[in-house]
Amino acid sequence: MPYADEMTPDDWTALLPQAYDKYAGGCNNELLRTFGSLNDEEIINTFTKDSPYFESELRRAAGRMARCIIVDLHRCEESNAVLQHYLPWLGHSLDLCTGHKNVGKTSSNHTRIREGSAEAILAQNEFDESLFRFGTKLFDAQLRFAQR
């Protein structure tokens, strides 16, 4: 497998649906894997909006996600407010703005992907992108409720 910065958009389109980790988990559609009802890795890793059950899986996964407390690590102060509202017994012991663990480090110069690659990756992860947008709206709604 070439380095990510060496891959063209066509390489991403061809190789990403075939990429699996050492545990046989695919690299596409992580939110489908977590919140969806599918358990076949090949289907999950190649799942696109053209799937005949895209909409039904999206509704099912959104329904499951709607039962969760959502946080956004890039909005740590607001996420802390949500957590303190919905999980008050945690108090201030869980602060998402400090104490970051497992911060990725690289000594590699291979840190940027080529132009057009992001679009090729997103085209294979439309389910996740749709569910991420739903999760952002859910987070905003939970935040508004927490700030009342």
C-alpha positions as CSV (number, residue, x, y, z in Angstrom):
1,M,0.0,0.0,0.0
2,P,1.5,3.4,-1.0
3,Y,1.8,6.3,1.5
4,A,-1.4,8.3,1.6
5,D,0.3,11.4,0.1
6,E,1.4,9.3,-2.9
7,M,-2.1,8.1,-3.7
8,T,-4.1,9.7,-6.4
9,P,-7.9,10.1,-6.1
10,D,-8.2,7.1,-8.4
11,D,-6.0,5.1,-6.1
12,W,-8.2,5.9,-3.2
13,T,-11.3,4.9,-5.2
14,A,-9.7,1.6,-6.1
15,L,-7.8,0.7,-2.9
16,L,-9.8,2.0,0.0
17,P,-12.7,-0.4,-0.3
18,Q,-10.2,-3.2,-0.2
19,A,-8.2,-1.9,2.8
20,Y,-8.7,-3.8,6.1
21,D,-6.8,-3.6,9.4
22,K,-5.2,-6.5,11.2
23,Y,-8.5,-7.3,12.8
24,A,-10.3,-7.6,9.4
25,G,-12.1,-4.3,10.0
26,G,-12.5,-2.1,6.9
27,C,-11.4,1.6,6.7
28,N,-14.7,3.0,5.3
29,N,-17.9,3.8,7.1
30,E,-16.9,3.7,10.8
31,L,-20.2,5.2,12.0
32,L,-22.1,2.6,10.0
33,R,-20.0,0.0,11.7
34,T,-20.8,1.5,15.1
35,F,-24.5,2.5,14.8
36,G,-25.8,0.5,11.9
37,S,-27.3,-3.0,11.8
38,L,-24.9,-4.5,9.2
39,N,-22.2,-6.9,10.3
40,D,-20.7,-7.9,7.0
41,E,-17.3,-6.1,6.7
42,E,-17.3,-6.3,2.9
43,I,-20.7,-4.7,2.7
44,I,-19.8,-2.0,5.2
45,N,-16.5,-1.2,3.6
46,T,-18.1,-0.8,0.2
47,F,-21.4,0.8,1.3
48,T,-22.4,3.9,-0.7
49,K,-25.5,6.0,-1.3
50,D,-26.3,3.7,-4.2
51,S,-27.0,0.8,-1.8
52,P,-30.7,-0.2,-1.9
53,Y,-30.8,0.1,1.9
54,F,-28.8,3.3,2.4
55,E,-31.8,5.3,3.6
56,S,-33.2,2.6,5.9
57,E,-29.7,2.1,7.5
58,L,-29.3,5.8,7.9
59,R,-32.6,6.1,9.7
60,R,-31.8,3.2,11.9
61,A,-28.3,4.5,12.8
62,A,-29.6,8.0,13.4
63,G,-32.2,6.6,15.8
64,R,-29.5,4.8,17.7
65,M,-27.3,7.8,17.8
66,A,-30.1,10.0,19.0
67,R,-30.0,8.0,22.3
68,C,-26.4,9.0,22.9
69,I,-24.8,12.0,24.5
70,I,-22.8,13.6,21.8
71,V,-19.5,15.5,22.2
72,D,-17.3,17.3,19.8
73,L,-13.6,17.3,20.8
74,H,-13.0,20.4,18.6
75,R,-15.6,22.2,20.7
76,C,-14.3,21.0,24.1
77,E,-15.8,23.8,26.3
78,E,-19.3,23.3,24.9
79,S,-18.8,19.5,25.1
80,N,-17.9,19.9,28.8
81,A,-21.1,21.8,29.3
82,V,-23.1,19.0,27.7
83,L,-21.4,16.4,29.8
84,Q,-21.9,18.3,33.0
85,H,-25.6,18.7,32.2
86,Y,-26.4,15.2,31.2
87,L,-23.8,13.4,33.5
88,P,-23.6,15.6,36.5
89,W,-22.2,12.9,38.7
90,L,-19.0,13.2,36.8
91,G,-18.6,16.7,38.1
92,H,-15.5,18.4,36.6
93,S,-13.5,15.2,36.7
94,L,-13.9,14.8,32.9
95,D,-12.5,17.8,31.1
96,L,-12.2,17.4,27.4
97,C,-10.0,20.4,27.0
98,T,-7.1,19.1,29.0
99,G,-5.2,15.9,29.4
100,H,-5.3,14.6,25.9
101,K,-4.1,11.0,25.6
102,N,-2.9,9.0,22.6
103,V,-2.1,12.1,20.6
104,G,-0.9,11.0,17.1
105,K,2.7,11.7,16.4
106,T,4.5,11.1,13.2
107,S,8.1,11.5,12.1
108,S,7.0,11.0,8.6
109,N,7.0,13.6,5.9
110,H,3.9,11.8,4.4
111,T,1.3,14.0,6.1
112,R,-0.8,15.6,3.3
113,I,-3.0,13.9,0.7
114,R,-3.2,15.0,-2.9
115,E,-5.7,17.4,-4.3
116,G,-9.0,15.6,-5.0
117,S,-8.2,12.7,-2.6
118,A,-10.5,14.1,0.1
119,E,-13.4,14.0,-2.3
120,A,-12.6,10.5,-3.4
121,I,-12.5,9.4,0.3
122,L,-15.8,11.2,1.1
123,A,-17.5,9.6,-1.9
124,Q,-16.9,6.2,-0.3
125,N,-18.1,7.5,3.2
126,E,-21.3,9.3,2.4
127,F,-23.1,7.4,5.1
128,D,-20.6,8.5,7.7
129,E,-20.7,12.1,6.4
130,S,-24.6,12.1,6.6
131,L,-24.5,10.7,10.1
132,F,-21.8,13.1,11.2
133,R,-24.0,16.0,10.1
134,F,-26.9,14.5,12.0
135,G,-24.6,14.1,15.1
136,T,-23.5,17.8,14.8
137,K,-27.2,18.9,14.8
138,L,-27.9,16.6,17.8
139,F,-24.9,18.0,19.7
140,D,-26.1,21.5,19.0
141,A,-29.6,20.6,20.3
142,Q,-28.2,19.0,23.4
143,L,-26.0,22.0,24.0
144,R,-29.0,24.4,23.7
145,F,-30.9,22.3,26.2
146,A,-27.9,22.1,28.6
147,Q,-27.5,25.9,28.5
148,R,-31.1,26.7,29.5
